[in-house]
Amino acid sequence: MSRIGKAPITIAKGVEVSFNDGVVKVKGPKGELSQEIDSKVQVNIAEGEITLTRSNDQKDARSKHGLYRALINNMIVGVSTGWKKDLEMIGVGYRAKATGQQLEMTLGFSHPIVFEIPSEITLSAKAEKGENPSITLESYDKQLLGQVAAKIRSLRAPEPYKGKGVRYVGEYVRKKAGKSAAK
């Protein structure tokens, strides 16, 4: 039995969960999400808890058992408390400015990069003297939030020699030694 899959999910206060025709819908104070569930996994909603069971012990069913449990749990946490990602920009002249749902970044290229953020995500950028510029993304959809944060990071991923680039707050970048001068 999957250790993750067999753990029950507690439904938070103010969150409504429904399961019809293979689709789980979760509605809460922050938003509404839905997820299709494979027919190999059954969803049971009772007494403020959700339990998932699988139809057989084939490899495909076992892997989906834990996956769907994690996805439903992330949906419930998202619509009740929300998710947050912080990114920091390390490098001379790197800047970020948030204007509505547009993020304008200067990342050492010949032109500024304007990135359009989806409406489900709340954006804020902060630049204080003596601190690295930072970007904060908040949303109720964990998958969309991670995808947008990864796309922003990929515009100038941290390089291993000086560590310059866009990285998640708390991310460790392993540094490499540069070339040694010839003797």
Buried (B, 14 or more C-beta within 10 A) or exposed (E): EBEBBBBBBEBBEEBEBEBEEEEBBBBBEBBEBEBEBBEBBEBEBEEEEBBBEBEEEEEEBBBBBBBBBBBBBBBBBBBBEBBEBBBBBBBEEBBBBBEEEEBBBBBEEEEEBEBEBEEBBBBEBBBEEEEBBBBBBBBBBBBBBBEBBEEBBEBBEBEEEBBBBBBBEEEEBEEEEEEEEEE
